[in-house]
Amino acid sequence: MGCLLLLLLFVAFPVAEFTVTMKVAAHIGLWDTVILLVFSAFWGTYLAKHQGMVVMSRIQACLAQGRVPTQEMLDGFLVFLGGVLFVFPGFISDIMGLVLVFPPTRWVVRYFVVAGFRGHVTPSSGEGAPVRPASRRTTEGIGRGPVEDAEVVE
């Protein structure tokens, strides 16, 4: 399965990008295609930077509220991946990058990523033992909750 994925990634995807780019160039012209690809790379990186800043502010707001920013971190990774896809020359990667950077479509991708990992990932303490959920949670900010003494036993 891993070899097939690598074959698709390094052979089939570039061939598809090249084919689509050549068809677009045949339809609108070579220089118009080059200008469109350069424009989409600059526009995409600007859009990814802007959305990255939005996601970063959401992460900071979650941390200020004392919540773990799990969805926001996944959004940050998807925006980063979308920005990387915008840099690659080609229309397929630009469309994939737009899907990952644009918030309404990123929500759909995030839903499928989380659904794909659900059931495959179990929380652990780092030594293979499952972690028990916390018995109570505080809604107060970081550093303002109750302090409990604990002892590390190895």
N, C-alpha and C positions, 0 to 999 in steps of 0.2 A: 504494500500500500504506500509506503514511504517513497519508493523508487518511482511509482506512478505519479505521485504528487510532484516530485522533483522534475520529472519529465514534462509534466504539464506546465510547471512554473518556468522552467528555463528553455523550453523548446516551443510548446504550443502557444503560450501566451505571447511571446515576441513575434511569432509568425502571424498570429491573429492581429496584433497591433500593426504590424507592417502591412498586412493585407488591407485592413480598414483605412490606414493612412494613405495607401496608394489609390484606393477607390475614391477617397475624398479628394485627393490631388487630381485625379482624372476628371472629377466632376467640377471642381471650382478652380483648379490651377495650382501649380507647384508653390509659387510664392505666397498666394493667399493661404494655402495650407500651412506653410512655415510660419507665417504671421499669426495664424489662428493658434497653432501649437505654442508659440512663444507667449502670446497673450494669455492663453489658458494656464500656462505654468505660473506666470506672475500673478494673475487673478486668483488662482487656486492657493498659492502660498499666502497671499494677503488674507484670503477668506479663512484659511487654516489658522493663521496667526490671530485673527480676530476671534474666532470661535475658541481657540486655545485660551485666550485671555478670559473669555466668558466662563469657560469651564474652570479655570483657575480661581476665579472669584467665587464660584459656587463651592469649590473645594474649601476655600478659606472660610466661607460662611458656615459650612457644615462643621468644620473644626472648631469654629468659635462657639457653636451651639453644643459642642461636646459629642457630636455624632461622627461615626466612621463614614467617610465619603466613598462608599463602594461604587455606587452608580456613577458618581462624578469621575472617579479614577478610570473606570471603564470608558466613559465618554472621552476623557483626556487621551487614552490610548487610541481610541478610534479616530479622533481628530488628528493625532500625530500620524497614524497610518494613512489617513486621507491626504494629509499634506505631503507625505512621501510619494504617494501615488500621483499627485499633481506634478511632481518634478520629472517623473518619467515621461518621455515624449510619446504621445499616442492618445487616441481618443477613448479607447476602452479604459485605460487607467485613469484618464480625466473623469470619465463618468463614474467609475468606482470611487474615486476620490471625492467627488461631489456628493455621492450617496453617504459617504462616511462623515463628511464635514457639515452638511446641511442638517440642522437639528431634527426636523420631522422624520427624515429617512434614517438618521442615525438612531433614533428611538427604536425603529423597527429592527435594525441590525443588532442593536444592544439586546433586544428581546430574544432574538434567535441565538445570540452568543450565550446568554445566560441560560436559555432553555437547553442548549447543547451541553453545557457543563453541569447542569443540575443532575444529580444522581451519580456523577462521576467524581465529584470532589467532596471529600469529607474533611471537616476541620479536625486538626490534631494539635497536640501540645508540642510537637516537634520530635517526639520519641515514639510515635506510632499510636499512642493512646488517644482515644477520642476525647475531645474537650466537652465538658458539660456546659450547657448554657448558663449564663449568670442568673442567679436567683432574683436579683432586683437590679434595676437600672436607674440611674439618676438623670433627670432632665436639666440639671444645673450645668453651668459652664465648666470648662476644664479648670481644675484646681479649686473648685468651690464645693465639690461633693464631699461626702463623708470619707474620712481617712480610716483605713483598717490596717492593723498590724498583721504582718505575714512573715513567715519564716520559710526560707528555701531549704528543702531537704533533698540531698543528692544521694 
